[in-house]
Amino acid sequence: MIDVRTLAAAVLGVALGILFIAAPETIIQVQTAGRLPQDRRGRYGEDGVSEGERNEESADDGSTVPARWRRLVQLVGVALILGGGYFAWTLV
């Protein structure tokens, strides 16, 4: 019989890993409550990045998230997939 907790760990690990790899910017914004550290300027009540403003470390896709952060989140996604794969392998 399959252990439900191990199966859940495998499925959640792989699913979260795929999410981390596919949408790293969303993960970063969720973890920083929608605001990035470089967004913390301006007057009280003003949100977001002003038009045309970008981070120098960002990729050329117009993103405000530094490429280093995206790569780190994607590496965590790979680790989650490997962990989920390990749990799936122990079920066999």
C-alpha positions as CSV (number, residue, x, y, z in Angstrom):
1,M,0.0,0.0,0.0
2,I,1.2,3.5,-0.8
3,D,2.0,5.8,2.0
4,V,-0.2,8.9,1.5
5,R,2.2,11.3,3.2
6,T,5.1,10.2,1.0
7,L,3.0,10.4,-2.1
8,A,1.9,13.9,-1.0
9,A,5.5,14.9,-0.5
10,A,6.4,13.7,-3.9
11,V,3.5,15.4,-5.7
12,L,3.9,18.7,-3.8
13,G,7.7,18.7,-4.3
14,V,7.5,18.3,-8.0
15,A,4.6,20.7,-8.4
16,L,6.3,23.4,-6.3
17,G,9.5,22.8,-8.2
18,I,7.8,23.3,-11.5
19,L,6.2,26.5,-10.2
20,F,9.5,27.8,-8.9
21,I,11.1,27.2,-12.3
22,A,8.3,28.5,-14.5
23,A,7.4,31.6,-12.5
24,P,10.3,32.8,-10.4
25,E,9.3,36.4,-10.4
26,T,5.9,35.5,-9.0
27,I,7.5,33.6,-6.2
28,I,9.8,36.5,-5.4
29,Q,6.9,39.0,-5.3
30,V,4.9,36.7,-3.1
31,Q,7.8,36.3,-0.6
32,T,8.4,40.0,-0.5
33,A,4.7,40.8,-0.1
34,G,4.5,42.3,-3.6
35,R,7.2,44.8,-3.1
36,L,10.9,44.5,-4.0
37,P,13.6,46.2,-1.9
38,Q,14.4,48.6,-4.7
39,D,10.7,49.6,-4.8
40,R,11.0,51.3,-1.4
41,R,11.2,54.9,-2.5
42,G,8.8,57.6,-3.2
43,R,6.1,59.2,-1.1
44,Y,3.8,57.4,1.3
45,G,1.0,55.6,-0.5
46,E,2.8,55.4,-3.8
47,D,3.2,51.8,-5.0
48,G,5.4,50.1,-7.6
49,V,8.2,51.2,-9.8
50,S,7.8,54.4,-11.7
51,E,7.7,54.2,-15.5
52,G,11.0,53.5,-17.2
53,E,12.7,52.5,-14.0
54,R,14.6,49.2,-14.0
55,N,17.2,47.5,-11.9
56,E,20.7,47.3,-13.6
57,E,21.0,43.6,-12.7
58,S,17.8,42.7,-14.4
59,A,17.7,40.8,-17.6
60,D,16.8,42.5,-20.8
61,D,13.1,41.4,-20.6
62,G,12.1,44.6,-18.8
63,S,11.8,42.9,-15.4
64,T,12.4,44.7,-12.1
65,V,13.6,41.4,-10.4
66,P,17.4,40.9,-10.4
67,A,18.5,38.0,-12.6
68,R,20.5,36.7,-9.6
69,W,17.3,36.3,-7.5
70,R,15.5,34.6,-10.4
71,R,18.3,32.1,-10.8
72,L,18.3,31.4,-7.1
73,V,14.6,30.7,-7.1
74,Q,15.0,28.4,-10.1
75,L,17.8,26.5,-8.3
76,V,15.5,26.0,-5.4
77,G,12.9,24.7,-7.9
78,V,15.3,22.2,-9.2
79,A,16.1,21.1,-5.6
80,L,12.3,20.7,-4.9
81,I,11.9,18.6,-8.1
82,L,14.8,16.4,-7.1
83,G,13.4,16.0,-3.5
84,G,10.0,15.1,-4.9
85,G,11.6,12.6,-7.3
86,Y,13.4,11.0,-4.4
87,F,10.1,10.6,-2.4
88,A,8.5,9.2,-5.5
89,W,11.4,6.8,-5.9
90,T,11.0,5.6,-2.3
91,L,7.4,4.6,-3.1
92,V,8.4,2.1,-5.7
